[in-house]
Amino acid sequence: MANVAASAPAAAAASLKSKQWSVLISSTLAFTVCFAVWMMFAVIGVPIKKTLALNATQFGLLTATPVLTGSLIRVPLGMWTDKYGGRIVFFLLMLSTVIPIWLISYATEYWHFLALGLFVGLAGGSFSVGTPYVARWFERRQQGLAMGVFGAGNSGAAVTKFVAPALVVAYGWTVVPQVYSVSMLIMAIAFWFFSHQDPKHQIESHITYRRQLAVLSDPRVWKYCQYYSIVFGGYVALSLWMVNYYVGEFGLDIRVAALLAACFSLPGGVLRAIGGWMSDKWGAHKVTWWVMWVSWICLFLLSYPATSYTVTTLNGPVTFTLAHNVWTFTALMAALGVAWAFGKASVFKYISDDFPANIGTISGVVGLAGGLGGFVLPIMFGALLDLTGVRSTAFMLMYGVVWVSLIWMYRTEVRTVDVVSGHTTQPAGH
């Protein structure tokens, strides 16, 4: 009898561990598919732009439209996840996008793409479902890593850049939505069979939506929104913009352009898990602070447009040009992608540390801010390009946004915390 009693807790622990990893793996794969769909216009938008003769602003709006609904839906999805559980919400969300994705193949007018893009964009809201769903299956000391592994599904942006160009070249762009629609349906069914639900992870039924949203009066929430608008909003915006940028700036074939753009998208997704581990080990504040400084340096260098100088010398005028070639540009973009991968994880470590009971709601709000950044920025990139004719204005804009976060972070955190040791040096608010 003693042996039976002793084995019961061990069996329960083994069962829990099995469910934890099943939830984490199935959720991460589902999020990867959702993110690949969300970024679909980054590739198919290039031939569509040519067919419809779109200008840069129209192209920016086309690529950003799915990001709008994927952002706006994040708050209610996070609240529904807190209330009803992540499994059912995630499953229904994926199913709701299958038909709109397929219909993109039959679109012929610009407004068709914009309208369908709004429905397809629902897939982007999956992040606010999966983050609290996965986090609650793990202990607090492991939540940063767990959310980081799940967030690595951002690499779906890179998956699109590997898969979609090959499909476009081989069969035409209309095949891409069809393949993605079938993939989404298969993934939704697989997720349902391999995921689990624990009623203890849901908030009490008597808690109203108004009470869930009351926490938004905390200024920390808005600060984390600002951070995330850079590390995620900037990531989404540049993931959407880079294929077109490579084609226009360096005259590359769409397949080569997508491959090089993946040098930014891939580390920006898969390394998020490392960022979660770093945040568990050294704290969200320290990781985020260094992420912002690396971003500042990279964006400063990327902002510099190709410039020719003429210098008068004893032997006459000498002209030389300063400009990035495709390799220096790609190296800086890869470094930026790595920094933002760590930053995306560290921002959500802040949330799990500060708001453990409201992870779904707060992740929805912060995700909304990041997603709106991903929606607004490509449109602004296009408008600035049409206005100035200078492609690097996209990075100039991002450079300014990073300045805002650095100043805000310094005033509210760095003056009270030693970024090297992580210890508080004076009471918060002083």
C-alpha positions as CSV (number, residue, x, y, z in Angstrom):
1,M,0.0,0.0,0.0
2,A,2.9,2.4,0.8
3,N,4.4,1.8,-2.6
4,V,1.0,2.6,-4.3
5,A,0.7,5.7,-2.2
6,A,4.2,6.8,-3.1
7,S,3.7,6.2,-6.8
8,A,0.5,8.2,-7.1
9,P,2.2,11.6,-6.8
10,A,5.0,10.5,-9.2
11,A,2.3,9.4,-11.7
12,A,0.5,12.7,-11.3
13,A,3.7,14.7,-11.8
14,A,4.6,12.6,-14.9
15,S,1.1,13.2,-16.3
16,L,1.3,16.9,-15.7
17,K,4.7,17.1,-17.4
18,S,3.4,15.2,-20.4
19,K,0.5,17.6,-20.7
20,Q,2.7,20.7,-20.3
21,W,4.9,19.7,-23.2
22,S,2.0,18.6,-25.3
23,V,0.3,22.0,-24.8
24,L,3.6,23.8,-25.4
25,I,4.5,22.0,-28.6
26,S,1.0,21.9,-30.2
27,S,0.5,25.6,-29.3
28,T,3.8,26.7,-30.7
29,L,3.2,24.8,-34.0
30,A,-0.3,26.3,-34.3
31,F,1.1,29.8,-33.6
32,T,3.8,29.2,-36.3
33,V,1.1,28.4,-38.9
34,C,-1.0,31.4,-37.8
35,F,1.9,33.7,-38.0
36,A,2.9,32.4,-41.5
37,V,-0.6,33.2,-42.7
38,W,-0.5,36.6,-41.0
39,M,2.6,37.5,-42.9
40,M,1.4,36.1,-46.3
41,F,1.1,39.4,-48.0
42,A,4.8,40.1,-47.4
43,V,5.5,37.8,-50.3
44,I,2.3,37.5,-52.4
45,G,1.9,41.3,-52.1
46,V,4.9,41.8,-54.4
47,P,3.2,40.2,-57.5
48,I,-0.1,41.7,-56.5
49,K,1.5,45.1,-56.4
50,K,2.8,44.7,-59.9
51,T,-0.5,43.4,-61.2
52,L,-2.6,46.2,-59.7
53,A,0.1,48.9,-60.3
54,L,0.0,49.9,-56.6
55,N,2.2,52.7,-55.2
56,A,4.3,52.3,-52.0
57,T,1.5,53.6,-49.7
58,Q,-1.1,51.3,-51.2
59,F,1.3,48.4,-50.9
60,G,2.0,49.3,-47.3
61,L,-1.8,49.3,-46.6
62,L,-2.2,45.9,-48.3
63,T,0.5,44.2,-46.2
64,A,-0.7,45.9,-43.0
65,T,-4.4,45.2,-43.3
66,P,-4.3,41.7,-41.8
67,V,-2.2,43.2,-38.9
68,L,-5.0,45.6,-38.0
69,T,-7.6,42.9,-37.2
70,G,-5.0,40.7,-35.7
71,S,-4.2,43.5,-33.3
72,L,-7.7,44.7,-32.5
73,I,-8.9,41.2,-31.6
74,R,-6.1,40.6,-29.1
75,V,-7.8,42.2,-26.1
76,P,-11.1,40.3,-26.3
77,L,-9.2,37.1,-27.2
78,G,-7.0,37.5,-24.1
79,M,-10.1,38.1,-21.9
80,W,-11.9,35.1,-23.4
81,T,-8.8,33.0,-22.8
82,D,-8.8,34.0,-19.1
83,K,-12.5,33.2,-18.9
84,Y,-13.1,30.1,-21.1
85,G,-9.6,28.6,-21.5
86,G,-7.1,28.7,-24.3
87,R,-7.9,25.4,-26.0
88,I,-11.4,26.1,-27.2
89,V,-10.6,29.8,-28.1
90,F,-7.4,28.9,-30.1
91,F,-9.2,26.1,-32.0
92,L,-12.2,28.2,-33.0
93,L,-10.0,31.1,-34.0
94,M,-8.0,28.9,-36.4
95,L,-11.2,27.5,-37.9
96,S,-12.6,31.0,-38.5
97,T,-9.7,31.9,-40.9
98,V,-9.8,28.8,-43.2
99,I,-12.4,30.1,-45.7
100,P,-11.2,33.7,-45.9
101,I,-7.6,32.5,-46.6
102,W,-8.9,30.3,-49.5
103,L,-10.9,33.1,-51.0
104,I,-7.9,35.3,-51.5
105,S,-7.0,33.1,-54.5
106,Y,-10.1,34.5,-56.2
107,A,-9.7,38.2,-55.4
108,T,-9.2,40.5,-58.4
109,E,-9.7,44.0,-57.1
110,Y,-7.7,46.0,-54.5
111,W,-10.6,46.2,-52.2
112,H,-11.1,42.5,-52.4
113,F,-7.7,41.9,-50.9
114,L,-8.2,44.5,-48.2
115,A,-11.5,43.1,-47.1
116,L,-10.3,39.5,-47.1
117,G,-7.1,40.6,-45.4
118,L,-9.2,41.9,-42.5
119,F,-10.6,38.4,-41.9
120,V,-7.4,36.6,-42.5
121,G,-5.8,38.9,-39.9
122,L,-7.7,37.2,-37.1
123,A,-4.9,34.6,-37.2
124,G,-2.6,37.2,-35.7
125,G,-4.7,37.3,-32.6
126,S,-3.5,33.8,-31.7
127,F,-0.6,35.2,-29.7
128,S,-2.9,36.6,-27.0
129,V,-4.6,33.2,-26.7
130,G,-1.5,31.0,-26.7
131,T,0.6,33.2,-24.3
132,P,-1.6,32.9,-21.2
133,Y,-2.7,29.4,-22.2
134,V,0.9,28.1,-22.2
135,A,2.1,30.2,-19.3
136,R,-0.4,28.8,-16.8
137,W,0.7,25.3,-17.4
138,F,4.2,26.1,-16.0
139,E,5.6,27.4,-12.7
140,R,6.5,31.1,-12.4
141,R,10.2,30.4,-12.6
142,Q,9.7,28.6,-16.0
143,Q,7.1,30.9,-17.5
144,G,9.7,33.2,-19.3
145,L,11.2,30.2,-21.1
146,A,7.7,28.6,-21.8
147,M,6.4,31.9,-23.3
148,G,9.6,32.3,-25.2
149,V,9.3,28.9,-26.8
150,F,5.7,29.6,-27.7
151,G,6.7,33.0,-29.0
152,A,9.2,31.4,-31.3
153,G,6.2,30.7,-33.5
154,N,7.0,34.2,-34.8
155,S,9.4,32.3,-37.1
156,G,6.2,31.7,-39.2
157,A,7.3,35.0,-40.8
158,A,10.5,33.2,-42.0
159,V,8.5,30.1,-43.0
160,T,6.5,32.3,-45.3
161,K,9.6,33.7,-46.8
162,F,10.9,30.2,-47.5
163,V,7.7,28.5,-48.7
164,A,5.7,31.2,-50.5
165,P,8.3,32.5,-53.0
166,A,8.9,28.9,-54.2
167,L,5.1,28.4,-54.7
168,V,4.8,31.8,-56.4
169,V,7.6,31.0,-58.9
170,A,6.4,27.4,-59.5
171,Y,2.6,27.8,-59.6
172,G,1.7,31.5,-59.3
173,W,0.7,33.5,-56.3
174,T,-2.9,32.2,-56.2
175,V,-1.7,28.8,-55.0
176,V,-0.2,30.2,-51.8
177,P,-3.6,31.0,-50.1
178,Q,-4.9,27.6,-51.0
179,V,-1.9,25.8,-49.5
180,Y,-2.1,28.0,-46.4
181,S,-5.9,27.4,-46.0
182,V,-5.5,23.6,-46.0
183,S,-2.5,23.9,-43.7
184,M,-4.5,25.9,-41.2
185,L,-7.4,23.4,-41.2
186,I,-5.0,20.5,-40.6
187,M,-3.2,22.4,-37.9
188,A,-6.5,23.2,-36.1
189,I,-7.6,19.6,-36.0
190,A,-4.1,18.4,-34.8
191,F,-4.1,21.1,-32.1
192,W,-7.5,20.0,-30.8
193,F,-6.3,16.4,-30.4
194,F,-2.9,17.2,-28.8
195,S,-3.8,20.1,-26.5
196,H,-5.4,19.9,-23.0
197,Q,-7.7,22.0,-20.8
198,D,-7.4,22.6,-17.1
199,P,-10.5,24.4,-15.5
200,K,-8.2,25.7,-12.7
201,H,-6.5,28.0,-15.3
202,Q,-9.7,29.9,-15.9
203,I,-10.7,32.9,-13.8
204,E,-13.8,32.7,-11.7
205,S,-17.0,33.1,-13.6
206,H,-18.3,36.0,-11.5
207,I,-15.4,38.3,-12.6
208,T,-16.7,40.7,-15.1
209,Y,-14.9,42.1,-18.2
210,R,-15.0,45.5,-16.6
211,R,-13.1,44.2,-13.6
212,Q,-10.6,42.4,-15.9
213,L,-9.9,45.8,-17.7
214,A,-9.6,47.8,-14.4
215,V,-5.9,46.9,-14.3
216,L,-5.3,49.2,-17.4
217,S,-5.1,52.1,-15.0
218,D,-1.6,50.9,-14.0
219,P,1.0,53.0,-15.9
220,R,3.3,50.0,-16.2
221,V,0.9,48.5,-18.7
222,W,1.3,51.4,-21.1
223,K,5.1,51.4,-20.7
224,Y,5.2,47.7,-21.7
225,C,2.9,48.6,-24.7
226,Q,5.5,51.1,-25.8
227,Y,8.4,48.6,-25.5
228,Y,6.3,46.0,-27.4
229,S,5.4,48.4,-30.2
230,I,9.1,48.3,-31.0
231,V,10.3,44.8,-30.5
232,F,7.1,43.2,-31.9
233,G,5.5,46.0,-33.9
234,G,8.8,46.8,-35.6
235,Y,9.4,43.1,-36.2
236,V,6.1,42.6,-37.9
237,A,6.4,45.9,-39.9
238,L,9.9,45.1,-41.2
239,S,9.0,41.4,-41.9
240,L,6.2,42.7,-44.1
241,W,8.5,45.4,-45.7
242,M,11.8,43.7,-46.3
243,V,11.1,41.6,-49.3
244,N,9.9,44.6,-51.2
245,Y,12.8,46.6,-49.8
246,Y,15.4,44.1,-51.1
247,V,13.8,44.0,-54.5
248,G,13.6,47.8,-54.8
249,E,16.9,48.8,-53.2
250,F,19.2,46.0,-54.4
251,G,17.3,44.8,-57.5
252,L,17.1,41.2,-56.3
253,D,14.9,38.3,-57.5
254,I,11.9,37.7,-55.2
255,R,13.4,34.3,-54.1
256,V,16.7,35.8,-53.1
257,A,15.1,38.8,-51.5
258,A,12.8,36.5,-49.4
259,L,15.8,34.4,-48.4
260,L,17.8,37.4,-47.2
261,A,14.8,38.9,-45.5
262,A,14.5,35.6,-43.5
263,C,17.9,36.4,-42.0
264,F,15.9,39.0,-40.0
265,S,12.7,37.1,-39.6
266,L,14.1,33.7,-38.5
267,P,16.3,34.8,-35.6
268,G,13.6,37.3,-34.6
269,G,11.3,34.3,-34.1
270,V,13.3,31.2,-33.0
271,L,15.6,33.0,-30.6
272,R,12.7,34.2,-28.5
273,A,13.0,31.1,-26.4
274,I,16.6,32.1,-25.4
275,G,15.3,35.6,-24.6
276,G,12.8,33.9,-22.2
277,W,15.5,31.9,-20.5
278,M,17.6,35.1,-20.2
279,S,14.7,37.0,-18.7
280,D,14.1,34.1,-16.1
281,K,17.8,34.2,-15.2
282,W,18.7,37.9,-15.2
283,G,15.3,39.6,-15.1
284,A,13.1,41.4,-17.7
285,H,14.5,44.8,-16.9
286,K,18.1,44.1,-17.6
287,V,17.4,42.2,-20.9
288,T,15.0,44.9,-22.2
289,W,17.5,47.7,-21.4
290,W,20.3,46.2,-23.5
291,V,17.8,45.2,-26.3
292,M,16.9,48.9,-26.6
293,W,20.5,50.0,-26.9
294,V,21.4,47.4,-29.5
295,S,18.3,48.5,-31.4
296,W,19.4,52.1,-31.2
297,I,22.8,51.3,-32.7
298,C,21.5,49.1,-35.5
299,L,18.7,51.5,-36.5
300,F,21.1,54.5,-36.5
301,L,23.4,52.7,-39.0
302,L,20.5,51.5,-41.1
303,S,19.0,55.0,-41.2
304,Y,21.9,56.5,-43.1
305,P,20.9,56.8,-46.8
306,A,23.3,56.2,-49.6
307,T,25.3,59.5,-49.8
308,S,28.0,60.8,-52.2
309,Y,30.6,63.3,-51.0
310,T,32.9,65.5,-53.1
311,V,36.0,66.6,-51.3
312,T,38.4,69.3,-52.8
313,T,42.0,68.1,-52.6
314,L,45.3,69.4,-53.9
315,N,44.8,67.1,-56.9
316,G,41.3,68.3,-57.6
317,P,37.8,67.1,-56.4
318,V,37.5,63.5,-55.2
319,T,34.1,61.9,-54.9
320,F,33.3,58.9,-52.7
321,T,30.1,57.2,-51.7
322,L,28.9,55.9,-48.3
323,A,26.2,53.2,-48.7
324,H,25.3,49.8,-47.4
325,N,25.8,46.9,-49.7
326,V,23.5,43.9,-49.4
327,W,25.8,42.1,-47.0
328,T,26.3,44.9,-44.4
329,F,22.6,45.6,-44.6
330,T,21.6,42.0,-44.0
331,A,24.1,41.7,-41.1
332,L,22.6,44.7,-39.4
333,M,19.1,43.4,-39.9
334,A,20.1,40.0,-38.5
335,A,21.5,41.7,-35.4
336,L,18.3,43.7,-35.0
337,G,16.2,40.5,-35.4
338,V,18.2,38.8,-32.6
339,A,17.8,41.8,-30.3
340,W,14.1,42.0,-30.9
341,A,13.7,38.2,-30.3
342,F,15.1,38.7,-26.8
343,G,13.0,41.8,-26.3
344,K,9.7,40.2,-27.2
345,A,10.4,37.6,-24.5
346,S,11.5,40.0,-21.9
347,V,8.5,42.3,-22.2
348,F,6.2,39.3,-21.5
349,K,8.3,38.3,-18.6
350,Y,7.5,41.7,-17.1
351,I,3.8,40.8,-17.6
352,S,4.0,37.4,-15.9
353,D,6.0,38.9,-13.0
354,D,3.8,41.9,-12.4
355,F,0.3,40.6,-13.4
356,P,0.2,36.8,-12.8
357,A,-3.6,36.8,-12.3
358,N,-4.4,38.8,-15.5
359,I,-1.9,37.5,-18.0
360,G,-4.5,37.0,-20.7
361,T,-6.0,40.5,-20.4
362,I,-2.6,42.3,-20.1
363,S,-1.0,40.2,-22.9
364,G,-4.0,41.1,-25.1
365,V,-3.5,44.9,-24.4
366,V,0.2,44.8,-24.9
367,G,-0.2,42.6,-27.9
368,L,-2.7,45.1,-29.3
369,A,-0.1,47.9,-29.0
370,G,2.5,45.8,-30.7
371,G,0.2,44.7,-33.5
372,L,-1.0,48.3,-34.1
373,G,2.6,49.2,-34.4
374,G,2.9,46.5,-37.1
375,F,-0.2,47.9,-38.8
376,V,0.7,51.6,-38.7
377,L,4.4,51.4,-39.5
378,P,4.3,49.8,-43.0
379,I,1.8,52.4,-44.0
380,M,4.1,55.1,-42.7
381,F,7.0,53.4,-44.4
382,G,5.2,53.7,-47.7
383,A,4.0,57.3,-47.1
384,L,7.6,58.4,-46.2
385,L,9.0,56.6,-49.3
386,D,6.4,58.3,-51.6
387,L,7.1,61.6,-49.9
388,T,10.9,61.6,-49.9
389,G,12.0,58.9,-52.3
390,V,14.4,57.7,-49.6
391,R,14.0,54.0,-48.6
392,S,16.0,54.3,-45.3
393,T,13.3,56.7,-43.9
394,A,11.7,53.5,-42.6
395,F,14.6,53.0,-40.3
396,M,14.8,56.7,-39.4
397,L,11.2,56.4,-38.1
398,M,12.0,53.3,-36.0
399,Y,15.1,55.0,-34.7
400,G,12.9,57.8,-33.3
401,V,10.5,55.3,-31.7
402,V,13.4,53.6,-29.9
403,W,14.5,56.9,-28.5
404,V,11.1,57.3,-26.8
405,S,11.4,53.9,-25.1
406,L,15.0,54.5,-23.9
407,I,14.0,57.9,-22.3
408,W,10.9,56.4,-20.7
409,M,12.8,53.4,-19.5
410,Y,15.6,55.5,-18.0
411,R,13.2,57.8,-16.2
412,T,11.0,55.0,-14.7
413,E,13.5,52.1,-14.2
414,V,17.1,52.7,-14.9
415,R,17.4,55.5,-12.3
416,T,16.1,53.1,-9.6
417,V,17.7,49.8,-10.7
418,D,21.3,48.9,-11.4
419,V,21.3,47.5,-14.9
420,V,24.4,45.5,-14.2
421,S,23.5,43.9,-10.9
422,G,19.7,44.2,-11.2
423,H,19.4,45.6,-7.6
424,T,17.2,48.5,-6.7
425,T,19.2,51.6,-5.8
426,Q,16.5,53.8,-4.5
427,P,12.7,53.6,-3.9
428,A,10.6,53.5,-7.0
429,G,9.2,56.9,-7.8
430,H,12.1,58.9,-6.4
